[in-house]
Each structure stands twice: as structure tokens, then as C-alpha cells.
């Protein structure tokens, strides 16, 4: 079974504990205190957080925002009908799913599966963005080195590119490392 952290009052936690095994989860930690929840989040490393809007020690909004910003696992928020005025704040914090109490088993199971899927898609997008950012940094570095070679040697762009590429292949280095050598002034093509 997967591991879930449950945050809320005792009545809500006992209700959640009874339902989450249907979604193949077990409660590995429970608390009603927001500060304790953050500590448990890092210590227990759950695969899911289900929190209610009734927490102590920290505002529910601050707790939700902190958990959501860390992107460690999917986050499901349950609110009572009395707390629906908090929905704009909850949506702003962008949890993976919001449930209105009273909880129904099928709705919670659906929320868990939906949250897991959304979390996986977010992680894939973050990886792609990270790769694109790394690629962009490498290209900027490379073009800065290419411009340096053109300015200092007078080569045309194609010739300068070929010289850098040949040097990188002969030295078995990446274009980025050769670009750094050029920028630092350690190497220039002859």
C-alpha cells in the first residue's frame, strides 16, 4: 500500500482512515497541527497528503501553500460546506484536488487517482522545462563563445563553428566545456 499523511481534526482523520484503503493508501501519519504537518511531510515522505481546512498552529492557507509549493506529492484538500468561502484561496494555492464534505468513498478514490495523474503530469512538465532551461543556457554559452571566436580571430561563422567542433571532438569534450574554455580565454582556434 502507498503512504498518506492526513491533516485535520480527529473526526475527519478517522473518516479518511476508513476510506483511503479503497484507493490503496494507508495513513502513515496524522496530525491536526500545521507546523507538525510540515515536519511530518519531510520526515515521513508520504506519497499523498490529504488535508482538511480545519488545522491548528498555522493557517490552513499557509499550510496548503507551503505543501503545494514544495511539489513533493499530490495534495487533496477537503472543506466543509461552511468553509466554501475559502474556495478562492484554496484554488489560488493550486492543490491537486478539492473535495467538499461529507466525504463519499467513490469521490475520494476518484480524487486520489485524479491527483496522482495530475501530479505525474506536473513532474513530467517540470522535467521538460528544466531540460529546456539547461539547453538554453548551453546555447547561450555556445553562442557567446562563437561570437568571441569570430571577433578575436576574424573567422566567418561557419569556419569558427567547424573549428570549435573539431577541437571538441579531438579533445573528447562537450561543446559547452569548449565554450567555457573560449570564454575564459584558455583556448582560441588558430
C-alpha positions as CSV (number, residue, x, y, z in Angstrom):
1,X,0.0,0.0,0.0
2,X,1.0,3.6,-0.7
3,X,1.6,6.0,2.2
4,X,-0.6,9.1,3.0
5,X,-0.3,11.9,5.5
6,X,-3.6,13.0,6.9
7,X,-4.0,16.5,8.4
8,X,-7.2,17.6,10.2
9,X,-9.2,17.1,13.4
10,X,-9.7,13.6,14.9
11,X,-13.2,13.1,13.4
12,X,-12.1,14.0,9.9
13,X,-8.9,11.9,10.2
14,X,-10.9,8.8,11.4
15,X,-13.3,9.2,8.5
16,X,-10.4,9.5,6.0
17,X,-8.6,6.5,7.5
18,X,-11.7,4.4,6.9
19,X,-11.9,5.4,3.2
20,X,-8.3,5.7,1.9
21,X,-7.6,1.9,1.9
22,X,-10.0,1.7,-1.0
23,X,-7.5,3.8,-3.0
24,X,-4.6,1.6,-1.9
25,X,-3.3,4.0,0.7
26,X,-2.6,3.7,4.4
27,X,-2.2,6.6,6.9
28,X,1.4,6.7,8.0
29,X,1.0,9.9,9.9
30,X,-1.8,12.1,11.2
31,X,-1.9,15.5,12.9
32,X,-4.2,18.4,13.4
33,X,-1.3,20.9,13.8
34,X,0.0,22.7,10.7
35,X,3.6,23.0,11.9
36,X,3.7,19.4,12.9
37,X,2.3,18.5,9.4
38,X,5.2,20.2,7.7
39,X,7.7,18.3,9.9
40,X,5.9,15.0,9.2
41,X,5.9,15.8,5.5
42,X,9.6,15.9,5.4
43,X,10.3,13.1,7.9
44,X,7.8,10.6,6.5
45,X,7.9,11.5,2.8
46,X,4.3,10.4,2.0
47,X,3.1,9.7,-1.5
48,X,-0.2,11.7,-0.8
49,X,-1.3,14.5,1.5
50,X,-5.0,14.8,2.4
51,X,-5.7,17.9,4.5
52,X,-8.8,19.5,5.8
53,X,-9.4,23.2,6.2
54,X,-9.5,22.8,10.0
55,X,-5.9,22.9,11.2
56,X,-4.2,24.4,14.3
57,X,-0.9,26.2,14.8
58,X,-0.7,27.6,11.2
59,X,-3.4,29.0,8.9
60,X,-4.8,26.3,6.6
61,X,-4.0,28.6,3.6
62,X,-0.3,29.0,4.6
63,X,0.0,25.2,5.2
64,X,-1.6,24.4,1.9
65,X,0.5,26.9,0.0
66,X,3.7,25.6,1.7
67,X,2.9,22.0,0.8
68,X,1.8,22.8,-2.7
69,X,4.9,24.9,-3.4
70,X,7.2,22.1,-2.4
71,X,5.7,19.7,-5.0
72,X,6.7,16.6,-3.0
73,X,3.4,14.7,-3.6
74,X,-0.2,15.2,-4.6
75,X,-2.3,17.3,-2.3
76,X,-6.0,16.9,-1.7
77,X,-8.0,19.4,0.3
78,X,-11.3,18.7,1.9
79,X,-13.6,21.5,3.0
80,X,-16.9,21.6,4.8
81,X,-19.8,23.4,3.4
82,X,-19.2,26.1,6.0
83,X,-15.7,26.7,4.6
84,X,-16.8,27.3,1.0
85,X,-15.9,31.0,1.3
86,X,-12.3,29.8,1.4
87,X,-12.6,28.2,-2.0
88,X,-10.9,31.2,-3.9
89,X,-7.9,31.0,-1.6
90,X,-7.8,27.2,-1.9
91,X,-7.9,27.4,-5.7
92,X,-5.2,30.1,-5.7
93,X,-2.9,27.7,-3.8
94,X,-3.5,25.1,-6.5
95,X,-4.0,21.8,-4.7
96,X,-4.4,18.8,-6.9
97,X,-8.0,18.2,-6.0
98,X,-10.7,19.8,-3.7
99,X,-13.4,17.7,-2.1
100,X,-16.5,19.1,-0.3
101,X,-17.5,17.2,2.9
102,X,-19.3,15.0,3.7
103,X,-16.9,12.6,2.0
104,X,-18.1,9.8,-0.2
105,X,-15.8,6.9,-0.7
106,X,-16.1,6.9,-4.5
107,X,-15.4,10.6,-4.7
108,X,-12.3,10.3,-2.5
109,X,-11.0,7.3,-4.6
110,X,-11.6,9.4,-7.8
111,X,-9.8,12.4,-6.2
112,X,-6.8,10.2,-5.3
113,X,-6.5,8.8,-8.8
114,X,-7.0,12.2,-10.4
115,X,-4.4,13.8,-8.1
116,X,-1.8,11.2,-8.8
117,X,-2.3,11.6,-12.5
118,X,-2.1,15.4,-12.3
119,X,1.0,15.2,-10.1
120,X,2.8,12.9,-12.6
121,X,2.0,15.2,-15.5
122,X,3.3,18.2,-13.5
123,X,6.5,16.3,-12.7
124,X,7.0,15.5,-16.4
125,X,6.4,19.1,-17.4
126,X,8.9,20.3,-14.7
127,X,11.5,17.9,-16.1
128,X,10.9,19.1,-19.6
129,X,11.2,22.8,-18.5
130,X,14.4,22.0,-16.6
131,X,15.9,20.3,-19.7
132,X,14.8,23.2,-21.9
133,X,16.3,25.7,-19.5
134,X,19.6,23.8,-19.4
135,X,19.6,23.6,-23.2
136,X,19.0,27.3,-23.4
137,X,21.9,28.1,-21.0
138,X,24.2,25.8,-23.1
139,X,23.2,27.5,-26.3
140,X,23.7,31.0,-24.8
141,X,27.1,29.9,-23.6
142,X,28.0,28.4,-27.0
143,X,26.9,31.4,-29.0
144,X,28.8,33.7,-26.7
145,X,31.9,31.6,-27.3
146,X,31.2,31.6,-31.1
147,X,30.9,35.4,-31.1
148,X,34.2,35.6,-29.1
149,X,36.0,33.4,-31.7
150,X,34.6,35.5,-34.6
151,X,35.6,38.8,-33.0
152,X,39.1,37.7,-32.0
153,X,40.1,35.6,-35.0
154,X,38.1,37.2,-37.8
155,X,36.7,33.8,-38.9
156,X,33.4,33.5,-40.6
157,X,30.6,31.9,-38.5
158,X,30.8,28.5,-40.4
159,X,34.6,28.3,-40.1
160,X,34.5,29.3,-36.4
161,X,31.8,26.7,-35.7
162,X,33.8,24.0,-37.5
163,X,37.0,24.8,-35.6
164,X,35.2,24.7,-32.3
165,X,33.5,21.4,-33.2
166,X,36.8,19.8,-34.4
167,X,38.6,20.9,-31.2
168,X,35.7,19.5,-29.1
169,X,35.8,16.1,-31.0
170,X,39.6,15.9,-30.9
171,X,39.7,16.6,-27.1
172,X,36.6,14.5,-26.4
173,X,34.9,17.4,-24.7
174,X,31.4,18.7,-24.9
175,X,30.7,21.9,-26.9
176,X,29.7,23.5,-23.6
177,X,33.1,22.8,-21.9
178,X,34.9,24.1,-25.0
179,X,32.7,27.2,-25.0
180,X,33.7,27.8,-21.3
181,X,37.4,27.5,-22.3
182,X,36.9,30.1,-25.0
183,X,35.0,32.5,-22.8
184,X,37.6,32.2,-20.0
185,X,40.3,32.8,-22.6
186,X,42.0,29.4,-22.2
187,X,41.7,28.4,-25.9
188,X,41.1,30.0,-29.2
189,X,41.3,28.4,-32.6
190,X,44.4,29.2,-34.7
